[in-house]
Amino acid sequence: MNSPKMKLSSAQGKELMSNLKTRFEKNMNRHKGLEWAAVQEKLEANAGKLWSLHEMERTGGEPDVIGYDKKTGEYIFCDCSVETPKDRRNVCFDREALDARKTHKPENSAMDMAAAMGITILSEEQYRELQQLGSFDTKTSSWIQTPAEIRKLDGALFADRRYNHVFVYHNGASSYYAVRGFRGLLKV
């Protein structure tokens, strides 16, 4: 993650840190008991992770801290945009699904985009935990990690929130919709 392409300019870094701090302070319910100064110190020591957060921000994810892993000493950032990030929609699940499409291929896949950004797609458990912090994906949906046995049969899972309840569904991995994207997670 050290290529020049993956480095932020000083101005980009300052703008991102300002956005992250503002969002952190505005949404204290997402990270009770955590202090911005400690988060900022961790971010400043991890330039590659800062680049990944910039990519989350650039694509409409509005990343914010949603927890702290005491075992690893890492802060957990997640896309907290109300709907699935706008610049990560209209993608099929993974490269295999993208390659399998003969016509009307989307431009990318969720798994490829996440890998290129240095983030991971949420698991079902992580998605449900995020939904405890607010109402997300009430008009959109997000691909989530899919068990190998489902993926082997050309399926993939996605989730959303409707009727004040979190639903997990299945679809063909090669399907894509204007309202389906993915949410990412990053540990710093």
C-alpha positions in Angstrom: 0.0 0.0 0.0 2.9 2.4 -0.5 2.6 3.3 -4.2 2.5 7.0 -4.9 -1.1 6.6 -6.1 -2.0 5.6 -2.5 -0.6 8.7 -0.8 -2.6 11.7 0.1 -1.4 15.3 -0.4 -1.0 17.4 2.7 -4.2 19.3 1.8 -6.1 16.0 1.3 -4.9 14.7 4.6 -5.9 17.8 6.5 -9.3 17.9 4.8 -10.0 14.2 5.6 -8.9 14.6 9.2 -11.1 17.6 9.6 -14.1 15.7 8.1 -13.4 12.6 10.3 -13.1 14.7 13.5 -16.3 16.6 12.7 -18.2 13.4 12.0 -16.7 11.7 15.2 -17.8 14.6 17.4 -21.3 14.9 15.8 -22.0 11.1 16.3 -20.7 10.3 19.8 -23.4 7.6 20.1 -21.4 5.5 17.7 -18.3 5.3 19.8 -19.1 6.1 23.4 -16.1 6.3 25.7 -13.6 6.9 22.8 -11.6 10.1 22.5 -10.8 11.8 19.1 -7.1 12.6 20.2 -6.3 8.8 20.5 -8.0 8.1 17.1 -6.1 10.9 15.4 -2.8 9.7 16.8 -3.4 6.2 15.4 -4.4 7.7 12.0 -1.3 9.9 11.8 0.8 6.8 12.4 -0.9 4.8 9.6 -0.7 6.7 6.2 -1.9 3.7 4.2 -5.0 3.4 6.4 -5.6 7.1 6.0 -5.6 6.6 2.2 -8.2 3.9 2.6 -10.4 6.2 4.7 -10.0 8.8 2.0 -11.3 6.3 -0.6 -14.2 5.5 1.7 -15.0 9.2 2.0 -14.4 9.9 -1.8 -16.9 7.3 -2.8 -19.7 8.5 -0.4 -19.2 6.2 2.6 -18.9 8.8 5.3 -16.6 6.6 7.4 -16.8 6.9 11.2 -15.4 5.1 14.2 -17.9 2.4 15.4 -15.8 0.6 17.9 -12.5 -0.3 19.4 -10.9 -3.8 19.4 -9.2 -4.1 22.9 -7.3 -7.3 21.8 -5.6 -5.6 18.8 -5.7 -2.0 19.9 -7.4 -1.0 16.7 -10.2 1.5 16.1 -12.9 0.2 13.8 -14.1 2.5 11.0 -17.2 1.7 9.0 -19.2 3.4 6.2 -22.0 5.3 8.0 -23.7 7.0 5.1 -27.5 6.7 5.5 -27.7 4.8 2.2 -25.1 2.5 0.7 -22.3 4.6 -0.7 -23.4 6.3 -3.9 -20.2 5.7 -5.9 -20.1 2.0 -5.0 -23.4 1.0 -6.4 -24.3 -0.8 -9.5 -21.7 -3.5 -9.0 -22.0 -7.3 -9.0 -20.5 -9.3 -6.1 -17.0 -10.4 -7.2 -14.6 -10.9 -10.1 -15.9 -14.4 -10.9 -19.4 -13.0 -11.2 -18.2 -10.1 -13.3 -16.3 -12.4 -15.7 -19.3 -14.7 -16.0 -21.6 -12.0 -17.4 -21.7 -12.1 -21.2 -23.6 -8.9 -21.7 -24.4 -5.7 -19.8 -21.5 -6.1 -17.5 -21.2 -3.6 -14.6 -18.0 -1.6 -14.4 -16.7 -3.4 -11.4 -17.4 -5.8 -8.5 -17.9 -5.1 -4.8 -15.1 -7.4 -3.8 -12.6 -5.9 -6.3 -13.5 -2.4 -5.3 -13.1 -3.1 -1.6 -9.7 -4.8 -2.1 -8.5 -1.9 -4.2 -9.6 0.5 -1.4 -7.9 -1.6 1.3 -11.1 -2.3 3.1 -13.3 -5.4 3.7 -17.0 -5.8 3.0 -19.1 -6.2 6.1 -20.1 -9.6 7.4 -23.7 -10.3 8.3 -22.8 -9.8 12.0 -21.0 -6.5 11.4 -23.9 -5.3 9.3 -26.3 -6.1 12.1 -24.1 -4.4 14.6 -23.9 -1.3 12.4 -27.7 -1.2 12.3 -27.8 -1.0 16.1 -26.2 2.5 15.7 -28.9 3.9 13.4 -31.2 3.2 10.4 -29.0 2.5 7.4 -30.0 1.2 3.9 -33.7 2.0 4.2 -33.9 2.7 0.4 -30.8 0.8 -0.8 -29.1 -2.5 -0.1 -25.5 -3.6 0.5 -23.6 -6.8 -0.5 -22.2 -8.6 2.5 -19.7 -11.4 2.9 -21.1 -14.6 1.6 -20.3 -18.2 2.9 -18.2 -20.2 0.4 -21.0 -22.9 0.1 -23.4 -20.2 -1.2 -20.9 -18.6 -3.4 -19.9 -21.9 -5.0 -23.5 -22.2 -6.2 -23.3 -18.8 -7.8 -25.2 -17.0 -5.0 -24.3 -14.0 -2.9 -25.9 -12.3 0.1 -27.0 -8.7 0.6 -28.8 -6.9 3.3 -31.0 -3.9 4.0 -33.3 -2.4 6.5 -37.1 -2.3 5.9 -40.0 -2.1 8.3 -37.6 -1.2 11.1 -36.0 -4.7 10.7 -32.7 -5.9 9.1 -33.2 -8.4 6.3 -30.6 -10.6 4.7 -31.4 -11.9 1.2 -29.7 -13.9 -1.6 -29.3 -13.1 -5.2 -27.2 -14.3 -8.1 -23.6 -13.0 -7.6 -23.6 -11.6 -11.1 -26.7 -9.4 -10.5 -26.4 -5.7 -10.0 -28.8 -2.9 -9.3 -28.6 0.9 -9.2 -29.6 0.8 -5.5 -27.2 -2.0 -4.4 -23.6 -1.4 -3.4 -21.5 -2.3 -0.4 -20.3 -0.9 2.9 -16.7 -1.3 4.0 -14.9 -1.8 7.3 -11.3 -0.7 8.2 -9.3 -1.4 11.3 -6.7 1.2 12.3 
